[in-house]
Amino acid sequence: MTGKPRTEYYGAQTGAHADVDTEEMKRDFGRRLQSLMIRRGWNQSELARRATDLLPAPEKGQKRHREVGRDLISNYIRGKILPNP
């Protein structure tokens, strides 16, 4: 065992569950996200704006809502992190 975290993942390429390491899953997500952006003609800024628009409104007492920044999108595409549920 390599010590890398592993998880069960439903891969878009294979269409089946596979046991893959987390780093591979991050890279695959980044490739799929970038491919989708290219098909839609969006850049990272446009995706960040559109994703922010889909977030829920601020709750009572909150001063402002969360944002999805370009840096976050960049980290997804580069395979550094995965989005939280």
C-alpha positions as a printed Julia matrix, in Angstrom:
85×3 Matrix{Float64}:
   0.0    0.0     0.0
   1.34   3.41   -0.97
  -0.22   5.4     1.84
  -2.15   7.63   -0.57
  -5.81   8.19    0.26
  -8.06   6.1    -1.94
 -11.76   6.38   -2.53
 -14.49   4.76   -4.57
 -15.28   6.93   -7.57
 -17.76   6.71  -10.42
 -15.59   7.66  -13.39
 -17.01   9.56  -16.34
 -14.58   7.84  -18.68
 -15.31   4.26  -17.64
 -18.93   4.59  -16.53
 -18.22   2.23  -13.65
 -17.15   2.41  -10.04
 -13.42   2.23   -9.61
 -11.03   2.38   -6.71
  -8.77   5.32   -7.55
  -6.49   7.51   -5.54
  -7.68  10.96   -4.58
  -5.04  12.74   -6.67
  -6.23  10.97   -9.81
  -9.81  11.92   -9.0
  -8.8   15.6    -8.63
  -7.0   15.57  -11.99
  -9.96  13.89  -13.71
 -12.38  16.44  -12.25
 -10.13  19.29  -13.43
  -9.94  17.89  -16.97
 -13.7   17.45  -17.15
 -14.34  20.94  -15.78
 -11.96  22.54  -18.27
 -13.51  20.57  -21.13
 -16.97  21.79  -20.14
 -15.74  25.39  -19.96
 -14.23  25.13  -23.45
 -17.43  23.66  -24.9
 -19.44  26.54  -23.45
 -16.9   29.18  -24.44
 -16.32  30.28  -20.85
 -13.13  31.32  -19.12
 -12.43  30.86  -15.41
 -13.84  34.29  -14.55
 -17.11  33.55  -16.32
 -17.49  30.2   -14.56
 -16.76  31.85  -11.19
 -19.41  34.53  -11.83
 -22.03  31.99  -12.88
 -21.26  29.65   -9.97
 -21.5   32.55   -7.5
 -24.92  33.46   -8.91
 -26.14  29.93   -8.05
 -25.14  30.12   -4.39
 -27.95  30.69   -1.87
 -28.77  34.22   -0.72
 -27.21  35.4     2.55
 -29.02  34.28    5.67
 -30.61  36.78    8.0
 -27.85  38.6     9.85
 -25.16  37.79    7.29
 -23.54  40.83    5.79
 -22.68  39.25    2.45
 -22.88  35.94    0.66
 -20.07  33.61   -0.28
 -18.32  33.87   -3.6
 -16.67  31.42   -5.95
 -13.43  33.1    -6.96
 -11.21  32.61   -9.99
  -8.49  31.23   -7.72
 -10.84  28.45   -6.59
 -11.72  27.56  -10.2
  -8.02  27.55  -11.05
  -7.31  25.1    -8.22
 -10.06  22.8    -9.49
  -8.72  22.85  -13.04
  -5.12  22.27  -11.95
  -6.28  19.23   -9.95
  -5.24  20.68   -6.61
  -8.58  20.41   -4.81
 -12.1   19.06   -5.2
 -15.28  21.0    -4.46
 -16.99  20.41   -1.13
 -20.44  18.82   -1.21
